[in-house]
Amino acid sequence: MPVPPSRPSARFRAAAAILAAAVSIFSLRVFAQQKPESPSARAGAEAAARPWWQDAVFYEVYPRSFADSNNDGVGDLNGITSKLDYLHALGVDAIWITPCFPSPQVDFGYDVADYENIDPMYGTLADFDRLVAEARKRHIRVILDFVINHTSDKHPWFLDSESSRASAHRDWYVWRDGKPSADPSPPAQPPNNWQAIFGGSAWQLDPKTGQFYYHAFYPQQPDLNWRNPAVEKAMFDQTRFWFKRGVAGFRLDAVDTLFEDPALRDNPVLPGTNAFGQPRMEMKYTSKLPEVHDVLRNLRKVADEYGAVLIGETWTRNIDELKEYYGQHSSELQMPMDLMFTSVKTLSAPEFRRQIGAVDAAGGWPVYVISNHDIVRSYNRYGDGQHNEQIAKLMAAMYLTLRGSPILYYGEEIGMENNDPKSKDDVKDPIGRLGWPALKGRDGERTPMQWTPGPNAGFSTVASWLPVPPSAQTRNVESESGDPNSILNFYKRLLALRHTEKALLYGDYLALNPDDASVLSYLRRYKEETILVVLNFSAAPQTITFDLAPQGLGAAKVQTLLTSDTAQPASGSLRSVSLAPFSACIFRVSR
């Protein structure tokens, strides 16, 4: 659950040989949910010591919007299960499911009322168990979203906490007296100037007990008091409940905000106002406090008991902050998400090169994300209206060939675009209702998955909870499956390469031609195997030359493994490579 995104003003068949190789490799996987498979089943004994998540391709599923099995207009767990064959054929190794726990749905599940059950709108625990079992058969792991910062105000813990100042769970949340007020109505003012990330004061007065409780997000999402050891124990026990059901890890929501300054010092006020018309503030005393890392280290110990992975929603401003979330000796998050890619508003080879180089050198295992349920889809952020399909393939070729683990957002593989609300009355997301028109909310990036050109894009037989865009008539799984040049089939070929080429799985990253303003190029090298990735980020054709003599490849030849440029030859010399506008080329380099 991030800071509200700031929106820009403008808003098959795969190659038979590659797919056959992918099917062969996938069929060899030895899957064990509690004890992860050895990647050596896929690519040789040299990978036996690697944790499973380093070789995995993750796929984010927004359950409301993926597939509706009971035709009520809302997606569900059985809908996800019905699409596992599709995900397996795509090349997905793990699915991250955003919150599907019982919830009043104030923030679409990020307000949890019960951590040990499934919301009836999505199904039952039995449905969840079936999903995990069926995913296991297809060598796919299941990751859950764990809302760690706060609960719903309808959670039994909070209902007891607010019942009286002497209740058993009173200190499980952050309660404070207000400041005296000269005006008897209201009787008190909030304890300090802290603001909620989603607008308004971060303090809510409870008239019954006369104190304020703290909420970093909506008032219906009271923050847990992580300074209370009982809270830590209870929350860690929630993770064990799901680990024992076969969950392979968690994506941790809003980890930055776990702790607040116990002295309640005011946050510094900055010039200007935010999208809600409030003074801008530096979250100095409400975000990224050092104690966060103590919790992450302890939670990592629990995850290690089950061979599980922890993925963090870490909104880091720089690489030094990112390094902290890995922890010393990789003692915290295995996969703190690098969300800095999402801050790049225009296609820029130098900016992506800079960020990739910094993340690659940060000392941990990189994680790359170009879209998610809180961020405008990359198809809109980077598309120019003329070359959108080429740009979608270009972005795929970049984040799926880097050293690290990618997290795909559902629909990214078919080039889904935002379908933003046209008026405030159409908005479902509270951010949009509060911040309209400066903020339109996040509905646009959460619309239903587009499966067919039929009604509601094949998501449901009835009207879906959010409308699908007109582009769904052509941009859908069924239509793109039959087009060998579609974005979908480019993703399939690309993921097949990623799973079979050792240089892409295990290789080092080496940036080339660092001063090129238009073309991003790099090597992935593993032992005697070398892959060259060349990406044209400009609307003009480019010819690029390489001097790989320092790498011992002075007279090397290239074989084209995958390209979005139909004019690219199958092989040639490495002396120069010609690139069509916004094209991506992946070569095998040999002496």
C-alpha positions as CSV (number, residue, x, y, z in Angstrom):
1,M,0.0,0.0,0.0
2,P,2.1,2.9,-1.3
3,V,2.0,6.6,-1.3
4,P,-0.7,7.6,-3.8
5,P,1.0,7.5,-7.3
6,S,1.5,10.9,-9.0
7,R,0.0,10.6,-12.4
8,P,1.5,12.2,-15.5
9,S,-0.6,14.8,-17.2
10,A,-1.3,12.8,-20.3
11,R,-2.4,10.0,-19.3
12,F,1.1,-18.0,-32.0
13,R,2.4,-19.3,-31.9
14,A,5.9,-19.1,-30.4
15,A,8.9,-20.5,-32.1
16,A,8.5,-24.3,-32.0
17,A,12.1,-25.0,-31.0
18,I,12.1,-22.6,-28.0
19,L,8.7,-23.7,-26.7
20,A,9.6,-27.3,-27.0
21,A,12.7,-26.7,-25.0
22,A,10.7,-24.8,-22.4
23,V,8.2,-27.6,-22.1
24,S,11.0,-30.1,-21.7
25,I,12.7,-28.1,-19.0
26,F,9.5,-27.4,-17.1
27,S,8.6,-31.0,-17.1
28,L,11.8,-31.8,-15.3
29,R,11.1,-29.5,-12.3
30,V,11.0,-31.3,-9.0
31,F,8.5,-29.3,-6.9
32,A,8.4,-29.3,-3.2
33,Q,6.4,-26.5,-1.5
34,Q,8.0,-26.8,1.9
35,K,11.5,-27.6,0.6
36,P,12.0,-25.7,-2.6
37,E,13.1,-27.5,-5.7
38,S,16.7,-27.4,-6.7
39,P,17.2,-25.2,-9.8
40,S,19.7,-27.9,-11.0
41,A,16.7,-29.8,-12.3
42,R,16.4,-27.0,-14.8
43,A,19.9,-25.9,-15.6
44,G,22.6,-28.1,-14.2
45,A,24.3,-29.0,-10.9
46,E,26.1,-25.7,-10.7
47,A,22.8,-24.1,-9.6
48,A,22.0,-26.6,-6.8
49,A,22.8,-24.1,-4.0
50,R,20.7,-21.3,-5.4
51,P,17.4,-20.5,-3.6
52,W,14.3,-21.2,-5.8
53,W,13.2,-17.6,-5.9
54,Q,16.3,-16.4,-7.7
55,D,15.3,-18.4,-10.8
56,A,11.6,-17.6,-10.5
57,V,9.4,-15.4,-12.6
58,F,6.7,-13.9,-10.3
59,Y,3.2,-12.8,-11.5
60,E,1.0,-10.5,-9.5
61,V,-2.7,-11.5,-9.5
62,Y,-5.3,-9.0,-8.3
63,P,-8.0,-11.5,-7.4
64,R,-11.0,-9.2,-7.9
65,S,-9.9,-8.8,-11.5
66,F,-8.4,-12.0,-12.7
67,A,-11.2,-14.5,-13.4
68,D,-14.7,-14.8,-12.2
69,S,-15.8,-18.4,-11.7
70,N,-19.3,-17.8,-10.3
71,N,-20.3,-15.0,-12.5
72,D,-21.0,-12.3,-9.9
73,G,-18.8,-9.7,-11.5
74,V,-15.9,-10.2,-9.1
75,G,-12.9,-12.5,-9.5
76,D,-12.2,-15.3,-7.1
77,L,-9.8,-18.1,-6.1
78,N,-11.5,-20.7,-8.2
79,G,-11.1,-18.3,-11.1
80,I,-7.4,-18.2,-10.5
81,T,-7.2,-22.0,-10.3
82,S,-9.0,-22.2,-13.7
83,K,-6.2,-20.2,-15.3
84,L,-3.2,-22.1,-13.9
85,D,-2.6,-23.9,-17.2
86,Y,-2.4,-20.5,-18.9
87,L,0.1,-19.2,-16.3
88,H,2.2,-22.4,-16.6
89,A,2.3,-22.1,-20.4
90,L,3.3,-18.4,-20.1
91,G,6.3,-19.4,-18.0
92,V,5.3,-18.2,-14.5
93,D,6.9,-19.9,-11.5
94,A,5.1,-18.1,-8.6
95,I,1.9,-16.1,-8.3
96,W,1.6,-13.3,-5.7
97,I,-2.1,-12.9,-4.8
98,T,-3.1,-9.5,-3.3
99,P,-5.2,-9.7,-0.1
100,C,-8.0,-12.2,-0.2
101,F,-8.7,-12.3,3.6
102,P,-12.0,-11.3,5.1
103,S,-12.3,-7.6,4.9
104,P,-14.9,-4.7,4.8
105,Q,-13.2,-3.8,1.5
106,V,-12.7,-0.2,2.4
107,D,-9.3,-0.5,0.7
108,F,-10.1,-3.6,-1.4
109,G,-8.7,-6.1,1.1
110,Y,-5.8,-4.1,2.5
111,D,-8.0,-3.7,5.6
112,V,-7.9,-7.2,7.0
113,A,-10.5,-8.3,9.5
114,D,-9.2,-11.9,9.9
115,Y,-5.8,-13.1,8.9
116,E,-6.6,-16.8,9.0
117,N,-9.5,-17.1,6.6
118,I,-10.7,-16.3,3.1
119,D,-13.2,-13.6,2.3
120,P,-16.4,-15.2,1.1
121,M,-16.4,-13.0,-2.0
122,Y,-13.3,-15.0,-3.1
123,G,-14.2,-18.4,-1.8
124,T,-13.2,-20.6,1.1
125,L,-10.2,-22.1,2.8
126,A,-10.9,-25.3,0.9
127,D,-10.8,-23.3,-2.4
128,F,-7.5,-21.9,-1.3
129,D,-6.1,-25.3,-0.5
130,R,-7.2,-26.6,-3.9
131,L,-5.5,-23.6,-5.6
132,V,-2.2,-24.3,-3.8
133,A,-2.5,-28.1,-4.7
134,E,-3.3,-27.4,-8.3
135,A,-0.5,-24.8,-8.6
136,R,2.0,-27.3,-7.1
137,K,1.1,-29.8,-9.9
138,R,2.1,-27.2,-12.4
139,H,5.3,-26.2,-10.5
140,I,3.9,-22.9,-9.5
141,R,4.2,-21.5,-6.0
142,V,1.7,-19.3,-4.2
143,I,2.8,-16.1,-2.5
144,L,0.3,-14.1,-0.3
145,D,0.1,-10.4,0.4
146,F,0.6,-9.8,4.1
147,V,-0.8,-6.5,5.4
148,I,1.7,-6.0,8.2
149,N,1.3,-2.3,9.2
150,H,-2.4,-2.2,10.2
151,T,-5.6,-4.1,10.5
152,S,-9.2,-3.3,9.7
153,D,-11.1,-1.4,12.4
154,K,-13.5,-4.4,12.3
155,H,-10.7,-6.9,13.3
156,P,-11.5,-8.5,16.7
157,W,-8.2,-7.1,18.1
158,F,-9.3,-3.6,17.4
159,L,-12.9,-4.0,18.4
160,D,-11.5,-5.1,21.8
161,S,-8.9,-2.4,21.8
162,E,-11.4,0.4,21.4
163,S,-13.8,-1.0,23.9
164,S,-12.1,0.5,26.9
165,R,-8.7,1.9,28.0
166,A,-8.2,-1.2,30.1
167,S,-9.0,-3.7,27.4
168,A,-6.6,-6.6,26.7
169,H,-5.8,-5.4,23.3
170,R,-5.6,-1.7,24.1
171,D,-1.8,-1.5,23.6
172,W,-2.0,-3.5,20.4
173,Y,-2.7,-0.2,18.6
174,V,-1.3,3.3,18.9
175,W,-3.6,5.3,21.3
176,R,-2.7,8.7,22.5
177,D,-4.3,11.7,24.3
178,G,-5.0,14.7,22.2
179,K,-3.7,18.2,22.8
180,P,-5.9,20.4,25.0
181,S,-8.2,22.7,23.0
182,A,-9.2,26.2,23.9
183,D,-12.6,25.5,22.2
184,P,-14.5,22.9,24.3
185,S,-16.0,21.5,21.0
186,P,-14.1,19.4,20.0
187,P,-12.6,18.6,23.4
188,A,-9.2,18.0,22.1
189,Q,-6.9,18.3,19.0
190,P,-4.9,15.5,17.5
191,P,-1.6,14.8,19.3
192,N,0.5,16.2,16.5
193,N,0.6,17.3,12.9
194,W,1.0,13.8,11.3
195,Q,-1.0,13.3,8.1
196,A,-2.5,10.1,6.7
197,I,-1.0,9.1,3.4
198,F,-4.5,8.9,1.9
199,G,-5.4,12.4,3.1
200,G,-6.5,14.1,6.4
201,S,-5.2,13.8,9.9
202,A,-3.5,10.5,10.8
203,W,-5.3,10.6,14.1
204,Q,-8.9,9.5,14.7
205,L,-10.8,10.5,17.9
206,D,-12.7,7.7,19.7
207,P,-15.4,9.5,21.6
208,K,-16.1,6.6,23.9
209,T,-12.6,6.4,25.4
210,G,-11.6,10.0,24.7
211,Q,-8.3,9.1,23.0
212,F,-7.0,9.2,19.5
213,Y,-5.7,6.2,17.5
214,Y,-3.1,6.5,14.8
215,H,-3.7,5.4,11.2
216,A,-1.1,5.9,8.5
217,F,-3.7,5.2,5.8
218,Y,-7.5,5.4,6.1
219,P,-9.2,5.8,9.5
220,Q,-10.6,2.3,9.0
221,Q,-7.0,1.0,9.0
222,P,-5.7,1.5,12.5
223,D,-1.9,0.9,12.8
224,L,-0.7,-2.0,14.9
225,N,1.7,-1.1,17.8
226,W,4.8,-3.1,16.8
227,R,6.5,-1.9,20.0
228,N,4.3,-4.4,21.8
229,P,6.0,-7.9,21.7
230,A,2.5,-9.5,21.8
231,V,1.7,-7.9,18.4
232,E,4.9,-9.3,16.9
233,K,4.2,-12.8,18.2
234,A,0.6,-12.7,17.0
235,M,1.5,-11.5,13.5
236,F,4.3,-14.0,13.1
237,D,1.9,-16.7,14.1
238,Q,-0.4,-15.5,11.3
239,T,2.4,-16.2,8.8
240,R,3.0,-19.7,10.2
241,F,-0.7,-20.5,9.7
242,W,-0.3,-19.9,6.0
243,F,3.2,-21.4,5.7
244,K,1.7,-24.7,7.1
245,R,-1.0,-24.5,4.3
246,G,1.7,-24.5,1.7
247,V,2.3,-20.8,1.0
248,A,5.8,-20.2,-0.3
249,G,6.3,-16.6,1.0
250,F,4.8,-13.2,1.5
251,R,4.8,-9.9,-0.2
252,L,4.9,-7.5,2.8
253,D,2.7,-4.5,2.5
254,A,3.7,-1.0,3.7
255,V,6.8,-2.1,5.6
256,D,8.1,1.5,5.7
257,T,5.4,2.7,8.1
258,L,5.6,0.0,10.8
259,F,6.9,2.4,13.5
260,E,6.3,6.0,14.5
261,D,8.3,8.3,16.8
262,P,7.3,7.5,20.4
263,A,7.9,11.1,21.3
264,L,5.3,12.2,18.7
265,R,7.5,14.9,17.3
266,D,5.8,16.9,14.5
267,N,6.8,16.0,10.9
268,P,8.7,18.8,9.1
269,V,6.4,20.9,6.8
270,L,7.5,21.4,3.2
271,P,6.6,24.1,0.8
272,G,3.4,23.7,-1.2
273,T,0.4,21.4,-0.9
274,N,-0.3,17.8,-1.8
275,A,-3.1,16.3,-4.0
276,F,-5.5,16.5,-1.0
277,G,-4.9,20.3,-0.5
278,Q,-2.9,19.7,2.7
279,P,0.6,21.1,3.5
280,R,3.3,18.8,2.1
281,M,5.3,17.0,4.8
282,E,8.5,15.0,5.2
283,M,7.5,11.7,6.8
284,K,10.6,12.0,9.1
285,Y,8.9,10.5,12.2
286,T,6.4,8.2,10.6
287,S,8.4,6.3,8.0
288,K,11.6,4.2,7.7
289,L,12.4,4.3,11.4
290,P,15.3,2.0,12.3
291,E,13.1,-0.4,14.3
292,V,11.6,-1.6,11.1
293,H,14.7,-3.7,10.5
294,D,14.4,-5.5,13.8
295,V,11.0,-6.8,12.8
296,L,12.2,-7.8,9.3
297,R,15.1,-9.7,10.8
298,N,12.8,-11.6,13.1
299,L,10.3,-12.3,10.4
300,R,13.0,-13.6,8.1
301,K,13.9,-16.2,10.8
302,V,10.3,-17.5,10.7
303,A,10.3,-17.5,6.8
304,D,13.6,-19.4,6.8
305,E,12.0,-22.2,8.8
306,Y,9.9,-22.9,5.8
307,G,12.3,-22.1,2.9
308,A,10.0,-19.2,2.1
309,V,10.7,-15.8,0.5
310,L,9.9,-12.3,1.7
311,I,9.2,-9.7,-0.9
312,G,9.0,-6.1,0.5
313,E,7.0,-3.1,-0.7
314,T,9.9,-0.8,-0.2
315,W,9.6,2.7,-1.6
316,T,13.3,3.6,-1.5
317,R,14.6,7.0,-2.6
318,N,18.1,5.8,-3.3
319,I,20.3,2.7,-3.3
320,D,21.5,3.3,0.3
321,E,17.9,2.8,1.5
322,L,17.5,-0.2,-0.7
323,K,20.6,-1.8,0.8
324,E,19.2,-1.5,4.3
325,Y,16.3,-3.7,3.5
326,Y,18.5,-6.6,2.4
327,G,20.1,-6.4,5.9
328,Q,23.6,-7.4,6.9
329,H,24.5,-10.8,5.4
330,S,21.1,-10.9,3.7
331,S,19.3,-11.1,7.1
332,E,16.1,-9.3,6.2
333,L,14.2,-9.3,2.9
334,Q,15.4,-11.5,0.1
335,M,13.5,-9.4,-2.4
336,P,13.0,-5.8,-1.5
337,M,11.1,-4.5,-4.6
338,D,13.0,-1.9,-6.5
339,L,10.1,0.4,-7.4
340,M,12.4,3.1,-8.8
341,F,11.7,1.9,-12.3
342,T,8.1,3.1,-11.9
343,S,9.4,6.7,-11.2
344,V,10.8,6.9,-14.8
345,K,8.1,8.7,-16.7
346,T,9.7,8.6,-20.2
347,L,11.7,6.1,-22.1
348,S,15.4,7.0,-21.3
349,A,18.3,4.7,-22.0
350,P,20.6,6.7,-19.7
351,E,18.1,6.7,-16.8
352,F,17.4,3.0,-17.0
353,R,21.1,2.3,-17.3
354,R,21.8,4.3,-14.2
355,Q,19.1,2.6,-12.2
356,I,20.0,-0.9,-13.3
357,G,23.7,-0.3,-12.6
358,A,22.9,1.0,-9.1
359,V,20.5,-1.8,-8.2
360,D,22.8,-4.5,-9.6
361,A,25.7,-3.2,-7.4
362,A,23.6,-2.9,-4.2
363,G,24.8,-6.2,-2.9
364,G,21.6,-8.2,-2.9
365,W,19.4,-10.0,-5.4
366,P,17.7,-7.4,-7.7
367,V,13.9,-7.3,-8.1
368,Y,12.4,-5.5,-11.1
369,V,8.8,-4.2,-11.4
370,I,7.5,-1.9,-14.1
371,S,3.8,-2.0,-13.1
372,N,1.5,-3.1,-10.3
373,H,-1.9,-2.5,-8.7
374,D,-0.9,0.9,-7.5
375,I,0.9,2.2,-10.5
376,V,-0.3,3.3,-14.0
377,R,0.3,0.5,-16.4
378,S,3.6,0.7,-18.3
379,Y,1.7,0.5,-21.6
380,N,0.3,4.0,-20.8
381,R,3.4,5.4,-19.1
382,Y,5.8,4.7,-21.9
383,G,3.5,4.4,-25.0
384,D,3.7,7.2,-27.5
385,G,0.4,6.4,-29.2
386,Q,2.2,5.1,-32.4
387,H,4.7,2.5,-31.3
388,N,3.0,1.2,-28.1
389,E,3.2,-2.5,-29.1
390,Q,6.9,-2.2,-30.0
391,I,7.5,-0.3,-26.7
392,A,5.7,-3.0,-24.7
393,K,8.0,-5.6,-26.2
394,L,11.0,-3.4,-25.5
395,M,10.2,-3.0,-21.9
396,A,9.6,-6.8,-21.6
397,A,13.0,-7.5,-23.1
398,M,14.6,-5.2,-20.6
399,Y,13.2,-6.3,-17.3
400,L,13.0,-10.0,-18.1
401,T,16.7,-10.3,-19.2
402,L,18.3,-8.5,-16.2
403,R,20.1,-10.2,-13.4
404,G,17.4,-10.5,-10.8
405,S,13.8,-11.6,-10.3
406,P,11.0,-9.9,-12.3
407,I,7.5,-9.4,-11.1
408,L,4.9,-9.2,-13.9
409,Y,1.6,-7.5,-13.3
410,Y,-1.3,-9.4,-14.7
411,G,-2.2,-8.3,-18.2
412,E,1.3,-6.9,-18.8
413,E,1.9,-9.8,-21.1
414,I,-0.9,-8.8,-23.5
415,G,-0.3,-5.0,-23.3
416,M,-3.3,-4.1,-21.2
417,E,-3.8,-0.4,-20.8
418,N,-5.3,1.8,-18.1
419,N,-9.0,2.4,-18.2
420,D,-9.4,5.4,-15.9
421,P,-12.7,6.6,-14.6
422,K,-14.2,9.4,-16.7
423,S,-15.9,11.1,-13.8
424,K,-15.8,11.2,-10.0
425,D,-19.1,9.3,-9.9
426,D,-17.4,6.3,-11.7
427,V,-14.6,6.1,-9.1
428,K,-14.4,3.1,-6.8
429,D,-11.0,3.7,-5.2
430,P,-11.1,6.0,-2.2
431,I,-8.0,7.8,-3.3
432,G,-9.8,8.9,-6.4
433,R,-12.9,10.0,-4.5
434,L,-10.8,12.0,-2.0
435,G,-8.3,13.4,-4.5
436,W,-10.4,14.0,-7.7
437,P,-9.4,15.4,-10.1
438,A,-5.8,15.7,-9.2
439,L,-5.8,12.0,-8.4
440,K,-8.1,9.7,-10.3
441,G,-7.4,6.7,-8.1
442,R,-6.1,3.3,-9.0
443,D,-9.2,1.8,-10.7
444,G,-7.6,2.3,-14.2
445,E,-4.8,-0.2,-13.5
446,R,-7.1,-2.7,-11.8
447,T,-9.6,-3.5,-14.5
448,P,-10.5,-7.2,-15.3
449,M,-8.0,-9.4,-17.2
450,Q,-8.8,-9.5,-20.9
451,W,-9.3,-13.2,-21.9
452,T,-11.4,-13.0,-25.0
453,P,-12.9,-10.5,-27.4
454,G,-16.4,-11.3,-26.1
455,P,-18.6,-9.5,-23.5
456,N,-16.7,-8.3,-20.4
457,A,-13.5,-9.6,-22.1
458,G,-14.3,-13.1,-21.0
459,F,-13.7,-12.2,-17.4
460,S,-17.4,-12.8,-16.4
461,T,-20.8,-13.4,-18.0
462,V,-22.2,-10.4,-16.1
463,A,-21.0,-6.8,-15.8
464,S,-17.6,-6.7,-14.1
465,W,-16.9,-4.7,-11.0
466,L,-14.8,-2.4,-13.1
467,P,-15.4,-1.8,-16.8
468,V,-13.0,-3.2,-19.5
469,P,-11.6,-0.8,-22.1
470,P,-12.7,-0.9,-25.8
471,S,-9.2,-2.1,-26.6
472,A,-10.0,-5.5,-25.0
473,Q,-11.7,-6.4,-28.3
474,T,-8.3,-6.9,-29.9
475,R,-5.9,-6.9,-26.9
476,N,-6.8,-10.2,-25.2
477,V,-5.3,-13.6,-24.6
478,E,-7.4,-15.4,-27.2
479,S,-6.7,-13.0,-30.1
480,E,-3.0,-12.6,-29.2
481,S,-2.5,-16.4,-28.9
482,G,-3.2,-16.7,-32.6
483,D,-0.9,-13.9,-33.7
484,P,2.8,-15.0,-33.8
485,N,3.9,-11.4,-33.6
486,S,1.8,-10.4,-30.6
487,I,3.0,-9.1,-27.3
488,L,1.8,-12.3,-25.6
489,N,3.8,-14.5,-27.8
490,F,6.9,-12.3,-27.5
491,Y,6.5,-12.7,-23.7
492,K,6.2,-16.5,-24.1
493,R,9.3,-16.8,-26.2
494,L,11.2,-14.4,-23.9
495,L,10.3,-16.4,-20.8
496,A,11.2,-19.6,-22.5
497,L,14.7,-18.1,-23.1
498,R,15.0,-16.9,-19.6
499,H,14.3,-20.4,-18.2
500,T,16.7,-22.2,-20.5
501,E,19.7,-19.9,-21.1
502,K,22.2,-20.2,-18.3
503,A,23.6,-16.8,-19.0
504,L,20.2,-15.2,-18.4
505,L,19.6,-17.3,-15.2
506,Y,23.0,-17.1,-13.6
507,G,25.1,-14.6,-15.6
508,D,26.7,-11.4,-14.5
509,Y,25.5,-8.0,-15.8
510,L,27.9,-5.8,-17.7
511,A,26.7,-2.5,-19.2
512,L,28.1,-1.6,-22.7
513,N,28.4,1.7,-24.5
514,P,27.6,3.7,-21.3
515,D,27.4,7.0,-23.1
516,D,24.9,6.0,-25.7
517,A,21.8,8.2,-25.2
518,S,19.5,6.1,-27.4
519,V,20.5,2.5,-27.0
520,L,20.7,0.4,-23.8
521,S,22.9,-2.6,-24.3
522,Y,24.5,-5.1,-21.9
523,L,26.0,-8.5,-21.6
524,R,24.9,-11.4,-19.4
525,R,27.9,-13.8,-19.0
526,Y,28.1,-17.1,-17.3
527,K,31.2,-19.2,-17.7
528,E,31.7,-19.7,-21.5
529,E,28.2,-18.5,-22.4
530,T,27.4,-14.9,-23.3
531,I,24.1,-13.2,-24.2
532,L,24.0,-9.7,-25.6
533,V,20.8,-7.6,-25.1
534,V,20.4,-4.5,-27.3
535,L,17.4,-2.1,-26.8
536,N,16.6,0.9,-28.9
537,F,14.8,3.4,-26.7
538,S,14.4,6.0,-29.5
539,A,11.9,6.5,-32.3
540,A,14.7,6.6,-34.9
541,P,16.7,3.7,-36.4
542,Q,20.0,3.2,-34.8
543,T,23.3,1.5,-35.7
544,I,25.5,0.6,-32.8
545,T,29.0,-0.8,-32.8
546,F,30.6,-2.8,-30.1
547,D,34.2,-3.3,-29.0
548,L,34.2,-6.5,-26.9
549,A,37.9,-7.1,-27.2
550,P,38.3,-6.3,-23.4
551,Q,35.9,-9.2,-22.8
552,G,37.8,-11.6,-25.1
553,L,35.2,-11.3,-27.8
554,G,37.0,-9.2,-30.3
555,A,36.1,-11.3,-33.3
556,A,32.8,-12.6,-32.1
557,K,29.8,-13.6,-34.1
558,V,26.2,-13.2,-33.0
559,Q,23.1,-15.5,-33.4
560,T,19.7,-13.9,-33.0
561,L,17.8,-15.7,-30.3
562,L,14.8,-13.3,-30.1
563,T,14.0,-9.9,-31.6
564,S,11.0,-7.7,-32.0
565,D,12.5,-6.5,-35.3
566,T,11.4,-8.7,-38.2
567,A,14.2,-7.4,-40.4
568,Q,16.9,-8.5,-38.0
569,P,19.1,-11.2,-39.7
570,A,19.5,-14.6,-38.0
571,S,23.2,-14.2,-37.6
572,G,26.0,-11.8,-38.3
573,S,29.1,-10.0,-37.1
574,L,29.3,-8.2,-33.8
575,R,31.0,-5.2,-35.4
576,S,27.7,-3.4,-35.8
577,V,24.0,-4.0,-35.1
578,S,21.2,-2.1,-36.9
579,L,18.1,-1.5,-34.9
580,A,14.6,-0.5,-35.9
581,P,12.8,2.2,-33.8
582,F,11.9,0.8,-30.3
583,S,13.2,-2.6,-31.2
584,A,14.7,-5.2,-28.9
585,C,17.3,-7.8,-29.9
586,I,18.7,-10.7,-27.9
587,F,21.8,-12.4,-29.3
588,R,24.0,-15.3,-28.4
589,V,27.6,-14.3,-28.7
590,S,30.3,-16.8,-29.8
591,R,33.9,-16.6,-30.9
